[in-house]
Amino acid sequence: MNKEVAIELRRRLQIKGALRLDDITKPLGISVKEVESDGFDGALVRRSSGVGGRILVKRGIRELTRKRFTAVHEIGHYLLHKDSDRVSCGTLDIANWTNFEANPEHEADEFASELLLPSAEMKASIGTQWPSLKLVSYLAEEFEASLTATIRKYCEVATQSCAGVWVQDSRVRWFSGSASFPHWIKVGEEVDAGLLDCNTPIEEMTEVRASEWIPAFSEDKDSTLLQGCVRMPNYKGSLILLWENRQLKHRSAEDHLLEELDTNRFDSYRRERWPGK
């Protein structure tokens, strides 16, 4: 429902590409103003008539893309939650991707994500390109969105098996996998510091053991993923893109048994029988 509202709004207002806030605030009768604030990142004040109002955005927010997401998040409240005359949102309310419950803040985030990063246009821009942080960075610039919001939407629309991971203070805080990524990343656990060096150029992906990220492969030292990494020092974190470029398979107990056997003992010349036969 939240995404559908954003899709319909872009269609009606004939918005293509990067969103210009004026293209949506003027038709809605909303103004956006930056203010000094210690108590909120974004706020909505609706007119007493219920039509139009003002959005306040904290001036101290560093990134322009974060300010844009904050403003559009509040527009989401304006359109989705019409019973609220005043809404005040803190840092943990906006773009909080650990929040999966159905609540107004999550709904406003979903709306903002689709309005800023329209799924259909994202898919068209991606085409058949392979996953990489360079591609995600290009999309973020094209739609004037944050790298964090873009990597989540990228994994949402990508056909390849991939996942975006946010690591803060050396621990996985959230991950977002594509529809074809069937694995669970170890949220809450500490990540090996070597995985967070992020010294590889943004256009390159390095090979890492799948077991470093996916608990189900903790006993498997051969399965690998491709990883891209970028540091975000202002947030004491790193943004990771994982790509399952080769399908990971759980090995059975029989596979392990066969590895331990000397297969030369059972070649067709000697005609020896396999154990258990």
N, C-alpha and C positions, 0 to 999 in steps of 0.2 A: 504494500500500500504506500509506504513512504517513498520508495523509488518511483512508483508509478506517478505520484504527484509531481515529482521532479521532472520526469520524462515528459509529462503532459504540459508542464509549465514551459519547458524549453521549446516544445512544439508550438504552443500557442503564441509565444513571444518570438518565434523564429530565431532562436539563439543557436549559433553554430560555433564550434571551437571554444576557446577560452572565454569564460563568463566575464562580462563587464558588469560590475555591481549595479551601475545606473540602469542597465537594460532590464533589471528586475525590480529594483527598489522604486523607481519612478512609477511604473504601472501599478504597483501595489500601494503607492502613497506612503512609502517608508523613507526616512532619512537615516543615514549612518554617520555617527560622530565618534571620534576618538576622545577619550577622557582619561584623566588621572584616576586610578583606582587601586585600592589595596584589597577590596572585598570581592571583586568579580573580574573575569576575563571578558565576558559578554553579557549584555542584558537587553531585554525587550520591554518597552513601555508602550502599551497599546492605547490608542485614543479612546476616550469614553464612549464614542459612538461605535467602537468595535472595528472601525475601518481605518487603516493607516496607523502610523505610530513612529517611534524612534528606536533605533538600535544603537547601543553604546558599546564601544570596543575599547578595551584597555590599551592606552597609548604605549605602555611599557613592554608590550609583547614584541620580541626581537624580530621575528620573521614576518615579512609581508604576507607570505602564503598562509601562515597561522592566523593572521588577522582576517584574511579573506575567509578561511574556513569558519572562524568564530562568527563573523557577520552572517554567513549563509546558514550556519547552525541556528542562529536566532531567527532567521527568516523561516526556517523549518518549524520552530515553535509557533511563529505567527500563523502559518498556514495549517499546521497539523493540530494545534492545541488551542482552539479558539475560545475556550473557557478561561484561559489564563490572561489576565490583564497585565500582569507584571511577571517577568521571568528573569532570574539572576543565575548565571552559570559560572562556576569556578573552573580552575585548570583541570580538575579531575572529572568534570562533567562533559568537557568538549574533546572530541576525538579520543575518547577513552576506549581503546580497542580491547580492553579486558572485560568490558561490560557487554555481556551477551543477553541479558534479560530484557524482556519486553517492557520498556519504560520510556518516558518522554525524552530523556537524554539520548538513549540509543536510537530512538526513532529520528530525532533531529540530526544525529550523526549520519544515519543512512541516507536521509534526504540530502544533506550537504555533500556527501560523497558522490551521489549520482548527479547532482546539479553541477558540481565542479568538474567531475570526471565522467561524462556520459558514456555508458557501457558500449553503445553501438559505435560511437566515434572512436573510442579506445580500441575496439576490435579492428576497425578499419585501419587505424594507424599502426597497429601491431602487425597485421598481415600474417606472413609466415616466418617472421623473424624469430630467432632463438632467444630464450630468456637471457638477460644480462642486466646488470645495474646501469650500464650505459643506455640501454633501451628505456629502462624505467626513468632514468634521469632526463632523457629526451622527452618522454611523455609528460613528466612533471613540468618541464619548461613550456611545452606546447599548450598545456591547459592551465598554467600558472597555479599549480597546486604544490603542496609539500611533498617531499620524497616519501614520507611515511604514508600519507594518504594514497599516494600514487601506487606504491608497491602493493598495498592491500587491494586496490581496485584492479591492478594488473593481474594479481593472482586470482581474483574473482572471475575475470573474463578470459584468461589464458587457456588455450587448449592443451598446452604441455603440462606435465606433472611437475609442479613447482610450489614453493612456499616462501612467504616473507616472514622473517623472525626479528623481533625486537629484543635486544639484550641490553639490560641496564644494570650497572653495578655488578657486572659479571654474571648476572642471572637472566634466564629467559623469562620475559614478562608476558609475551603473547606471541602467537604465530597464526598465520592465515594461509591455508593451503588452497590450491586450485581444486576444482571438482574431481580431477583425475589424480590428486595426491592423496593416497589412502592412509597415510602414516600419521602417528601422533608424535609431536615434538615434546621433549621433556621440559614442560613449563615449570618454572620455579626452581629448577636445578642450576647449579653453577656450571658455567661453560669453561672449558680449558682455555687458558689465556692465549695459547698459540693460535686458536681459531679466530681471535679478535685482533690479530696484527694489522689486518687491512692494508697491507703494503702492496697488494696486487693492483695494477691499473684497473680502473673502473670498467673497461671494456673486456677484461679477462675474467674467466672463472677458473678457480683452482679445484683440484680433486681432493676430497676429504673422505674419511671413512664414514659410512652411514651411521655407524654405532656412536659417533660423536654427538649426534643429534637425536637419533631415534632409538628409544630404549629397546624396541623389539629386535634390534640387530646387535645387541650388546655382546653376543657371543660370536658374531660374524665379523671377521677381520678383512674380508675380501670385497664385500659390497661397498660401493662408493657413490657419492653425490658430487655434483659440481657446485661450488660456492662462490658468491660474490659478497664483498664486505665493504662497508663505508662507515667511518667513525663519525659520531655526532657529539663532539666534546661538550657543547653547551648543555646537553642532556645526560652527560656521563654514560653514553650508550653507543651501541653499534647496530646498524641496520643490515640484516643478512638476507640474501636471496639464495635459496637452495633450488637446484634443478635436478630432477631424477632423469638424467639423460639416457640411462639404461634401466629397464625395469628391475626393481629390487624384488628378490624372491626369498621367502623364508625357507631355509634348508631344513629338511626333515631329518629325523634320527637315522633313517636309512642312508641318507647322503653322507652323514658323518661316518657311519660304519664302513661304507664303501671306500672312503678316503683312507681308512686305517688298514684296509686289506691290501695285500700285494697282488695286484691284478695279473701279474705275470704268471702266477700259479694257476690261473684259470683260463689260459689261452686255448684256442681251438685245437692246437696240436696235442696238448697233453690230455685233453678231454677230462680234466678233473671236474668234480661236481661242486657247485656253489654251496656254501654253508646253508643248511636248512632244507636242501633239495633232496 
